[in-house]
């Protein structure tokens, strides 16, 4: 055998073996905690991609998984809507409740439409103004990078408890696990706030807005009808009897639109009696 070729192969083998041993020593010197952090970060990114389109779902990022908790935030709050405020430039979403959206309309006790989203925000503004500042304790980050937290006024009163108890927001069982269910039942029985009339749950209203269909499941007593256009009719924009051209059209709105009951003022099942 050519001795020089043998020596070259031996040198190459020793170099490869030395490189593998060197890499093994470097990995052995890496702290286990750092390895765990790297693996957790990779898992968090994968999970976040899967769940990114889930409505309101807290974002699965590294800080949520590893338990890194920001300090509580305290200050004078700017109200965004009935379940969201801003303090020092940070958006904060109240944990476990859902309030009507800013553009959402509901029906009052007489069946007349009113801007329930704006009313909810106004009620929150007045409540917070009575005892400032507000302090919020971190629960999670959501997919919009909002700080999801439990918030209290300076006097210690829970914002979520007050909003649900006064009928200005709903218990959101998906995240609250029913923590405010008893309060909500009392508000419904007393017919305060939203419960004085009829409304869609905010999560259903968002689904209607995004998909054109109102989901079939909703809290007890809340209006939910299909809003899909049929025979050329559409539930948007809202209409009055003077804007409707036929009895068939009026009956379609009555049966399919959340506002259709307004066309039957005497509740005899016949809409727009001048047409029908």
Rosetta silent file (secondary structure, phi, psi, omega in degrees, C-alpha in Angstrom):
SEQUENCE: XXXXXXXXXXXXXXXXXXXXXXXXXXXXXXXXXXXXXXXXXXXXXXXXXXXXXXXXXXXXXXXXXXXXXXXXXXXXXXXXXXXXXXXXXXXXXXXXXXXXXXXXXXXXXXXXXXXXXXXXXXXXXXXXXXXXXXXXXXXXXXXXXXXXXXXXXXXXXXXXXXXXXXXXXXXXXXXXXXXXXXXXXXXXXXXXXXXXXXXXXXXXXXXXXXXXXXXXXXXXXXXXXXXXXXXXXXXXXXXXXXXXXXXXXXXXXXXXXXXXXXXXXXXXXXXXXXXX
SCORE:     score description
SCORE:     0.000 S_00000001
   1 L     0.000  142.771  176.614    0.000    0.000    0.000 S_00000001
   2 L   -65.497  114.870 -174.998    1.166    3.539   -0.746 S_00000001
   3 H   -63.442  -36.951 -179.183    2.309    4.732    2.662 S_00000001
   4 H   -66.228  -38.865  178.115    1.679    8.417    1.900 S_00000001
   5 H   -65.456  -39.927  178.164   -1.958    7.705    0.861 S_00000001
   6 H   -61.143  -44.972 -179.653   -2.464    5.725    4.061 S_00000001
   7 H   -63.501  -39.146  178.880   -1.076    8.581    6.134 S_00000001
   8 H   -62.626  -45.148  178.696   -3.324   11.107    4.367 S_00000001
   9 H   -62.400  -39.239  178.906   -6.433    9.015    5.078 S_00000001
  10 H   -63.482  -41.006  178.635   -5.374    8.633    8.704 S_00000001
  11 H   -63.673  -42.561  179.497   -4.937   12.391    9.005 S_00000001
  12 H   -63.472  -41.601  179.425   -8.407   13.021    7.498 S_00000001
  13 H   -62.628  -43.849  179.674  -10.015   10.507    9.851 S_00000001
  14 H   -62.941  -38.132  179.577   -8.331   12.100   12.864 S_00000001
  15 H   -65.595  -43.474  179.620   -9.479   15.572   11.755 S_00000001
  16 H   -64.328  -43.229  179.033  -13.107   14.435   11.313 S_00000001
  17 H   -62.455  -42.303  179.272  -13.050   12.650   14.666 S_00000001
  18 H   -63.337  -39.669  179.346  -11.521   15.700   16.316 S_00000001
  19 H   -63.714  -43.489  179.071  -14.185   17.997   14.803 S_00000001
  20 H   -62.824  -41.972  179.865  -17.012   15.736   16.063 S_00000001
  21 H   -65.782  -37.291  178.696  -15.504   15.629   19.528 S_00000001
  22 H   -63.884  -43.734  177.790  -15.059   19.407   19.515 S_00000001
  23 H   -62.878  -40.893  179.465  -18.739   19.936   18.590 S_00000001
  24 H   -61.827  -40.623  178.995  -19.797   17.486   21.297 S_00000001
  25 H   -65.681  -37.947  179.681  -17.746   19.390   23.870 S_00000001
  26 H   -65.109  -44.337  178.526  -19.280   22.706   22.783 S_00000001
  27 H   -64.047  -37.646  179.988  -22.843   21.356   23.102 S_00000001
  28 H   -64.702  -26.447 -178.947  -21.996   19.820   26.460 S_00000001
  29 H   -84.264  -11.483  179.431  -20.887   23.246   27.661 S_00000001
  30 L   -73.963  128.665  179.370  -24.200   24.910   26.631 S_00000001
  31 L   -59.797  141.764 -179.839  -26.432   25.407   29.708 S_00000001
  32 H   -60.127  -33.867 -178.911  -29.540   23.219   29.677 S_00000001
  33 H   -62.381  -39.289  179.485  -31.710   26.280   30.339 S_00000001
  34 H   -65.878  -40.375  177.788  -30.521   27.901   27.099 S_00000001
  35 H   -61.782  -42.296  179.320  -31.332   24.746   25.142 S_00000001
  36 H   -62.095  -42.527 -179.835  -34.815   24.694   26.715 S_00000001
  37 H   -61.979  -42.388 -179.683  -35.390   28.348   25.808 S_00000001
  38 H   -64.327  -43.820  179.182  -34.416   27.730   22.183 S_00000001
  39 H   -65.950  -40.861  179.757  -36.720   24.708   21.878 S_00000001
  40 H   -64.517  -38.872  178.652  -39.592   26.539   23.571 S_00000001
  41 H   -62.762  -43.608  178.767  -39.190   29.511   21.240 S_00000001
  42 H   -62.831  -42.297  178.391  -39.362   27.256   18.184 S_00000001
  43 H   -64.604  -38.827 -179.922  -42.472   25.523   19.567 S_00000001
  44 H   -64.018  -42.420  179.164  -44.126   28.845   20.353 S_00000001
  45 H   -63.055  -40.454  178.955  -43.600   30.137   16.821 S_00000001
  46 H   -65.736  -43.628 -179.448  -45.108   26.972   15.340 S_00000001
  47 H   -66.110  -38.218  179.904  -48.121   27.080   17.669 S_00000001
  48 H   -62.848  -37.823  178.180  -48.672   30.765   16.988 S_00000001
  49 H   -62.523  -41.119 -178.698  -48.843   30.096   13.250 S_00000001
  50 H   -65.977  -41.554 -172.376  -51.509   27.406   13.769 S_00000001
  51 H   -98.284    7.834 -170.870  -53.698   29.526   16.047 S_00000001
  52 L   -58.450  -31.477 -174.666  -53.139   32.925   14.468 S_00000001
  53 L   -95.203    6.843  178.721  -56.667   33.173   13.028 S_00000001
  54 L   -77.366  128.545 -174.647  -58.558   32.189   16.186 S_00000001
  55 L   -63.406  120.764  173.939  -60.742   35.087   17.327 S_00000001
  56 L    70.562    2.859 -175.699  -59.419   36.730   20.489 S_00000001
  57 L   -69.114  132.465  177.574  -57.132   33.810   21.331 S_00000001
  58 E   -57.850  139.151 -177.504  -54.138   34.862   23.476 S_00000001
  59 L   -68.403  132.001 -179.882  -50.951   34.825   21.425 S_00000001
  60 L   -88.702   80.293 -179.990  -48.770   31.790   22.063 S_00000001
  61 L  -112.809  179.220 -172.585  -45.411   33.498   22.281 S_00000001
  62 H   -61.377  -38.891 -177.681  -42.292   32.869   24.310 S_00000001
  63 H   -66.084  -34.885  177.471  -43.262   35.211   27.144 S_00000001
  64 H   -68.290  -43.658 -174.500  -46.600   33.408   27.616 S_00000001
  65 H   -71.657  -37.069 -175.954  -45.049   29.921   27.576 S_00000001
  66 H   -91.158   -0.955  175.011  -42.102   30.640   29.851 S_00000001
  67 L    79.779   17.657  175.817  -44.158   32.660   32.331 S_00000001
  68 L   -70.709  117.191 -174.105  -42.397   35.998   31.800 S_00000001
  69 L  -114.968  120.314  175.050  -44.882   38.430   33.310 S_00000001
  70 L   -62.154  157.243  175.980  -44.703   42.180   32.744 S_00000001
  71 L   -65.721  154.473  174.122  -45.143   44.407   35.757 S_00000001
  72 L   -56.070  149.405  178.399  -48.673   45.694   36.446 S_00000001
  73 E  -107.860  131.069  179.431  -49.590   48.830   34.503 S_00000001
  74 E  -132.552  143.133  178.035  -51.154   51.757   36.365 S_00000001
  75 E   162.472 -179.855  176.301  -52.299   55.146   35.160 S_00000001
  76 L   -77.841  124.930 -172.422  -55.163   57.224   33.841 S_00000001
  77 L   -92.264  142.473  167.429  -56.837   55.160   31.149 S_00000001
  78 E   -98.446  128.523 -177.169  -58.100   56.220   27.740 S_00000001
  79 E   -83.170  125.946  175.918  -61.176   54.182   26.809 S_00000001
  80 E   -92.626  -50.921  170.591  -61.021   52.502   23.391 S_00000001
  81 E  -155.821 -168.552 -171.940  -64.265   50.535   23.747 S_00000001
  82 L   -67.628  -10.471  177.883  -66.169   48.709   26.458 S_00000001
  83 L  -131.070   12.223 -177.673  -63.497   46.059   26.985 S_00000001
  84 E  -139.580  133.471  176.099  -60.290   47.824   25.919 S_00000001
  85 E  -129.475  174.286  175.665  -58.348   50.733   27.374 S_00000001
  86 E  -134.550  130.483  177.407  -54.957   52.309   26.802 S_00000001
  87 E  -130.720  126.118  179.075  -52.457   53.319   29.497 S_00000001
  88 L    53.019   37.004  177.331  -49.068   54.859   28.697 S_00000001
  89 L    82.853   -2.352 -179.969  -49.457   53.844   25.044 S_00000001
  90 E  -101.616  121.583  174.691  -50.167   50.158   25.827 S_00000001
  91 E   -70.424  136.375 -178.974  -53.512   48.693   24.724 S_00000001
  92 E  -128.855  123.316  178.672  -55.081   46.588   27.481 S_00000001
  93 E  -101.815  127.683  179.454  -57.877   44.077   26.883 S_00000001
  94 E   -67.054  133.798 -176.793  -59.952   43.092   29.921 S_00000001
  95 L   -77.520  131.224  169.061  -59.617   39.392   30.630 S_00000001
  96 L    86.090   -0.077  177.873  -62.709   37.154   30.471 S_00000001
  97 E  -130.324  162.243  178.612  -65.327   39.638   29.241 S_00000001
  98 E  -140.463  127.448 -179.162  -66.521   40.908   25.863 S_00000001
  99 L  -110.128  159.809  178.048  -68.343   44.210   25.277 S_00000001
 100 L   -55.842  144.559  178.886  -70.253   45.399   22.194 S_00000001
 101 L   -70.533  158.184 -174.865  -68.010   46.672   19.419 S_00000001
 102 L   -56.039  -35.896 -178.147  -67.755   50.407   18.774 S_00000001
 103 L   -93.688    5.595 -174.459  -69.866   50.164   15.595 S_00000001
 104 L   -82.078  139.622  175.504  -72.375   47.695   17.027 S_00000001
 105 L  -114.685  148.071  177.389  -76.053   48.569   17.379 S_00000001
 106 E  -130.953  176.586  176.535  -78.611   46.842   19.613 S_00000001
 107 E  -108.041  137.855  178.444  -82.351   47.189   20.262 S_00000001
 108 L   -84.734 -172.372 -174.996  -83.700   48.810   23.411 S_00000001
 109 L   -62.134  -24.504 -179.626  -86.740   47.687   25.419 S_00000001
 110 L   -96.317    2.959  178.437  -89.095   49.312   22.881 S_00000001
 111 L    87.739    8.402  179.235  -87.354   47.742   19.905 S_00000001
 112 L   -91.422  143.298 -176.546  -85.599   50.908   18.807 S_00000001
 113 E   -75.654  142.262  175.426  -82.029   50.746   17.644 S_00000001
 114 E  -147.851  157.083 -176.728  -79.271   52.438   19.652 S_00000001
 115 L   -79.418   82.939 -173.551  -75.443   52.456   19.532 S_00000001
 116 H   -66.366  -29.953  177.558  -74.807   49.922   22.291 S_00000001
 117 H   -63.712  -44.019  178.991  -71.069   49.779   21.575 S_00000001
 118 H   -68.192  -38.013  178.802  -70.710   53.495   22.177 S_00000001
 119 H   -63.627  -39.359  178.746  -72.935   53.341   25.266 S_00000001
 120 H   -62.585  -44.064  178.411  -70.777   50.595   26.748 S_00000001
 121 H   -63.791  -39.281  179.130  -67.634   52.689   26.223 S_00000001
 122 H   -65.977  -39.688  178.101  -69.305   55.728   27.783 S_00000001
 123 H   -63.491  -41.570  178.366  -70.365   53.689   30.820 S_00000001
 124 H   -63.850  -42.703  179.530  -66.789   52.441   31.234 S_00000001
 125 H   -58.926  -46.407 -179.635  -65.418   55.984   30.943 S_00000001
 126 H   -65.709  -38.429  179.821  -67.749   57.250   33.681 S_00000001
 127 H   -64.626  -45.917 -178.470  -66.947   54.277   35.915 S_00000001
 128 H   -69.182  -34.360 -178.122  -63.179   54.733   35.634 S_00000001
 129 H   -64.878  -22.530 -176.926  -63.368   58.505   36.092 S_00000001
 130 L   -73.619  -18.256 -178.852  -64.913   58.035   39.544 S_00000001
 131 L  -158.136   87.707 -178.824  -61.725   56.538   41.040 S_00000001
 132 L  -102.018  155.655    0.362  -58.450   57.020   39.200 S_00000001
 133 L   -86.213  175.789  174.929  -55.939   55.657   38.367 S_00000001
 134 E  -100.819  148.385  177.246  -56.686   52.134   37.185 S_00000001
 135 E  -125.769  135.113 -176.934  -54.224   49.265   37.668 S_00000001
 136 E  -123.063  129.402  178.120  -54.043   46.176   35.463 S_00000001
 137 E   -99.039  132.720 -174.308  -52.313   42.884   36.287 S_00000001
 138 E   -65.397  138.188  171.675  -50.966   40.889   33.341 S_00000001
 139 E  -116.341  -49.405 -178.753  -52.635   37.628   32.233 S_00000001
 140 E  -165.523  169.379  167.067  -51.392   37.094   28.649 S_00000001
 141 E   -97.855  137.694  174.302  -50.554   38.765   25.335 S_00000001
 142 E   -94.654 -179.316 -173.093  -53.206   38.387   22.655 S_00000001
 143 L   -70.676  -11.959  174.544  -52.573   38.041   18.914 S_00000001
 144 L   -96.281   11.031 -177.212  -52.809   41.823   18.473 S_00000001
 145 L    59.272   35.410  170.011  -50.059   42.231   21.099 S_00000001
 146 L   -89.927  144.850  176.022  -52.511   43.717   23.532 S_00000001
 147 E   -75.691  110.330  177.258  -51.841   43.270   27.221 S_00000001
 148 E   -89.885  122.997 -173.017  -54.711   41.066   28.464 S_00000001
 149 E  -148.317  167.230  171.389  -55.214   41.809   32.125 S_00000001
 150 E   -97.100  121.900 -171.551  -57.368   41.967   35.224 S_00000001
 151 E  -117.480  145.981  178.608  -58.000   45.643   35.976 S_00000001
 152 E  -136.951  148.579  172.682  -59.205   47.512   39.071 S_00000001
 153 L   -72.045  173.880  179.108  -59.968   51.110   39.891 S_00000001
 154 L   -60.900  -28.648  179.668  -57.996   52.938   42.562 S_00000001
 155 L   -84.755    4.142  175.273  -60.681   51.990   45.099 S_00000001
 156 L    91.787   -3.021 -178.430  -60.152   48.279   44.311 S_00000001
 157 L   -74.190  131.623 -179.846  -63.377   47.678   42.374 S_00000001
 158 E   -70.722  129.297  178.747  -62.929   45.166   39.528 S_00000001
 159 H   -64.709  -45.655 -177.983  -63.630   46.649   36.107 S_00000001
 160 H   -62.292  -42.847  179.430  -64.816   43.329   34.659 S_00000001
 161 H   -60.819  -45.045 -178.043  -67.154   42.692   37.593 S_00000001
 162 H   -65.819  -44.529 -176.623  -68.713   46.137   37.277 S_00000001
 163 H   -63.918  -43.961  178.896  -69.147   45.960   33.495 S_00000001
 164 H   -70.011  -43.201 -178.238  -70.828   42.534   33.558 S_00000001
 165 H   -63.300  -27.039  179.115  -72.875   43.331   36.661 S_00000001
 166 L  -100.543   12.731  174.295  -74.262   46.485   35.037 S_00000001
 167 L    69.648   22.434  179.893  -75.063   44.776   31.745 S_00000001
 168 L   -99.896   -5.558  177.151  -72.448   46.683   29.751 S_00000001
 169 L  -154.285  165.625 -179.344  -70.392   43.598   28.862 S_00000001
 170 E  -112.251  148.124  166.601  -70.819   39.817   28.759 S_00000001
 171 E   -62.553  132.587 -179.838  -69.070   37.009   30.530 S_00000001
 172 L  -110.771   89.714 -172.440  -66.914   35.328   27.864 S_00000001
 173 H   -56.257  -27.696 -179.823  -66.824   31.660   28.979 S_00000001
 174 H   -57.029  -32.001 -178.617  -64.188   30.776   26.395 S_00000001
 175 H  -117.206  -25.087 -177.644  -61.663   32.729   28.470 S_00000001
 176 H   -89.066  -19.048 -174.211  -63.354   33.362   31.828 S_00000001
 177 L    58.034   33.982  175.824  -64.450   29.727   32.404 S_00000001
 178 L    79.503   17.633 -176.407  -67.719   31.165   33.685 S_00000001
 179 L   -60.517  -30.353 -177.335  -66.162   33.427   36.330 S_00000001
 180 L  -110.073   14.275 -176.470  -68.776   36.137   35.716 S_00000001
 181 H   -61.161  -42.223 -179.290  -71.701   33.860   34.870 S_00000001
 182 H   -66.576  -41.326  176.677  -73.587   34.461   38.110 S_00000001
 183 H   -60.830  -41.226 -179.475  -73.201   38.220   37.782 S_00000001
 184 H   -64.327  -40.845  178.800  -74.486   38.034   34.227 S_00000001
 185 H   -60.802  -40.834  178.178  -77.548   36.058   35.283 S_00000001
 186 H   -64.760  -41.809  178.926  -78.373   38.744   37.859 S_00000001
 187 H   -64.338  -40.345  178.936  -77.965   41.503   35.266 S_00000001
 188 H   -65.008  -42.928  179.450  -80.194   39.636   32.826 S_00000001
 189 H   -63.084  -38.926 -179.577  -82.861   39.094   35.476 S_00000001
 190 H   -80.433   -8.627 -179.859  -82.757   42.773   36.421 S_00000001
 191 L    54.692   50.311  177.718  -82.832   43.765   32.724 S_00000001
 192 L  -102.223  152.914  177.618  -80.042   46.299   33.098 S_00000001
 193 H    58.743 -129.750 -179.357  -77.840   47.622   30.317 S_00000001
 194 H   -57.703  -32.448 -173.439  -77.883   45.402   27.251 S_00000001
 195 H   -72.869   -5.737  175.729  -80.367   43.060   28.889 S_00000001
 196 H   -71.412  -22.914 -179.683  -83.120   45.696   28.751 S_00000001
 197 L  -130.727 -142.186  179.397  -83.518   44.893   25.048 S_00000001
 198 E  -125.109  152.377 -174.514  -82.174   42.425   22.488 S_00000001
 199 L  -165.208  163.953  169.348  -78.694   42.137   21.013 S_00000001
 200 L   -94.457  143.018  171.945  -76.125   39.868   19.459 S_00000001
 201 L   -60.287  142.774 -177.287  -73.212   38.725   21.575 S_00000001
 202 H   -53.964  -38.399 -179.761  -70.137   40.690   20.450 S_00000001
 203 H   -67.338  -31.785  175.101  -68.368   37.528   19.251 S_00000001
 204 H   -72.577  -38.449  179.613  -71.411   36.673   17.116 S_00000001
 205 H   -62.097  -41.181  178.459  -71.604   40.231   15.795 S_00000001
 206 H   -64.764  -39.596  178.274  -67.974   40.041   14.690 S_00000001
 207 H   -64.566  -39.795  177.495  -68.633   36.721   12.955 S_00000001
 208 H   -61.717  -44.212 -178.648  -71.643   38.251   11.177 S_00000001
 209 H   -63.578  -40.897 -174.742  -69.551   41.189   10.049 S_00000001
 210 H   -81.259  -32.080 -170.600  -66.725   38.988    8.768 S_00000001
 211 H  -117.004  -14.451 -177.899  -68.700   36.125    7.231 S_00000001
 212 L    82.398    5.867 -179.198  -72.189   37.453    6.494 S_00000001
 213 L  -133.283  135.574  174.847  -73.796   34.795    8.729 S_00000001
 214 L   -86.184  123.997  179.403  -74.853   34.991   12.359 S_00000001
 215 L   -58.068  153.716 -175.519  -73.706   31.851   14.244 S_00000001
 216 L   -79.508  -19.928 -177.488  -76.449   29.677   15.678 S_00000001
 217 L   -99.788  132.052  179.319  -75.059   29.549   19.219 S_00000001
 218 L  -160.671  161.925  176.762  -75.403   32.541   21.514 S_00000001
 219 L   -56.936  156.685 -176.670  -76.306   33.374   25.140 S_00000001
 220 L   -54.973  132.768  172.209  -79.972   32.965   26.092 S_00000001
 221 L    87.018    2.284 -176.885  -82.346   35.553   24.726 S_00000001
 222 L   -96.876  134.772 -179.124  -80.018   37.088   22.111 S_00000001
 223 L   -64.033  135.852  174.245  -81.227   37.618   18.565 S_00000001
 224 L  -154.181  102.993  178.997  -79.434   35.528   15.924 S_00000001
 225 L  -125.762  157.492  179.090  -80.869   35.176   12.408 S_00000001
 226 L   -66.723  135.975 -179.113  -79.285   34.387    9.052 S_00000001
 227 L  -112.164   16.110 -178.078  -78.171   37.529    7.254 S_00000001
 228 L   -77.361  133.928 -179.069  -77.348   35.912    3.925 S_00000001
 229 L   -64.890  135.937  176.523  -78.951   37.605    0.969 S_00000001
 230 L  -135.106  145.026  178.082  -81.700   35.599   -0.738 S_00000001
 231 L    53.706   31.699  177.774  -83.805   36.496   -3.794 S_00000001
 232 L    84.441   -4.401 -179.793  -81.747   39.652   -4.241 S_00000001
 233 L   -87.497  157.176  178.004  -82.524   40.995   -0.738 S_00000001
 234 L  -145.603  144.574  179.644  -79.888   42.006    1.782 S_00000001
 235 L   -75.437  -10.334  176.969  -80.014   42.896    5.475 S_00000001
 236 L  -118.082  137.005   -4.985  -77.717   45.858    4.839 S_00000001
 237 L   -76.932  166.760  178.023  -78.467   48.701    4.855 S_00000001
 238 L   -65.137  148.991 -173.684  -81.239   48.730    7.442 S_00000001
 239 L  -132.401  162.255  173.026  -84.628   49.698    6.070 S_00000001
 240 L  -116.227  169.411 -178.044  -88.030   51.032    7.101 S_00000001
 241 H   -59.076  -32.019 -179.157  -91.422   50.128    5.673 S_00000001
 242 H   -68.762  -16.774 -179.589  -91.337   53.275    3.515 S_00000001
 243 H   -98.852   -0.755 -174.588  -88.191   51.910    1.834 S_00000001
 244 L  -102.579  137.787 -171.340  -89.623   48.439    1.159 S_00000001
 245 L   -95.734  -14.411 -176.491  -91.335   47.671   -2.134 S_00000001
 246 L  -154.561  164.650  177.557  -93.421   44.563   -1.459 S_00000001
 247 H   -66.936  -39.205  178.403  -94.965   42.314    1.184 S_00000001
 248 H   -59.364  -42.253  179.651  -92.619   39.464    0.172 S_00000001
 249 H   -64.156  -43.854 -179.633  -89.622   41.721    0.756 S_00000001
 250 H   -61.902  -42.100  179.408  -90.950   42.824    4.151 S_00000001
 251 H   -66.447  -34.904  177.802  -91.503   39.222    5.226 S_00000001
 252 H   -63.118  -44.837  178.694  -87.967   38.268    4.142 S_00000001
 253 H   -63.102  -40.710 -179.838  -86.511   41.023    6.323 S_00000001
 254 H   -59.629  -40.725 -175.144  -88.743   39.996    9.224 S_00000001
 255 H   -84.773  -23.687 -169.110  -87.535   36.389    9.065 S_00000001
 256 H  -117.548  -13.738 -172.962  -83.862   36.903    8.210 S_00000001
 257 L  -112.997  144.546 -177.541  -82.571   40.189    9.613 S_00000001
 258 L   -62.202  -26.450 -179.480  -81.646   41.099   13.176 S_00000001
 259 L   -97.291    1.802 -172.904  -83.598   44.347   12.834 S_00000001
 260 H   -60.996  -27.650 -179.474  -86.587   42.765   11.053 S_00000001
 261 H   -61.828  -21.300  179.218  -88.786   42.758   14.156 S_00000001
 262 H   -66.871  -20.598 -179.955  -89.082   46.545   13.908 S_00000001
 263 H   -77.025  -12.636  179.981  -91.232   46.073   10.830 S_00000001
 264 L  -116.334   77.760 -172.772  -93.876   44.338   12.996 S_00000001
 265 L   -65.611  -34.854 -177.791  -94.688   47.021   15.538 S_00000001
 266 L   -93.710    4.815  174.410  -97.825   45.372   16.961 S_00000001
 267 L    57.296   37.776  177.730  -96.156   41.929   17.117 S_00000001
 268 L  -100.313    7.091  177.798  -98.929   40.144   15.227 S_00000001
 269 L    87.322    1.297 -179.109  -96.504   38.449   12.844 S_00000001
 270 L  -115.202  114.551  179.799  -97.377   40.732    9.908 S_00000001
 271 L   -83.730  151.884  172.095  -94.705   43.249    8.866 S_00000001
 272 L    44.771   66.949 -171.329  -95.434   46.575    7.184 S_00000001
 273 L   -62.759  -16.516  174.095  -99.205   46.175    7.272 S_00000001
 274 L   -69.582  -21.395  177.572  -99.625   48.886    4.677 S_00000001
 275 L   -99.426  -32.573 -173.961  -98.003   46.458    2.241 S_00000001
 276 L  -106.884    0.000    0.000  -99.250   43.155    3.637 S_00000001
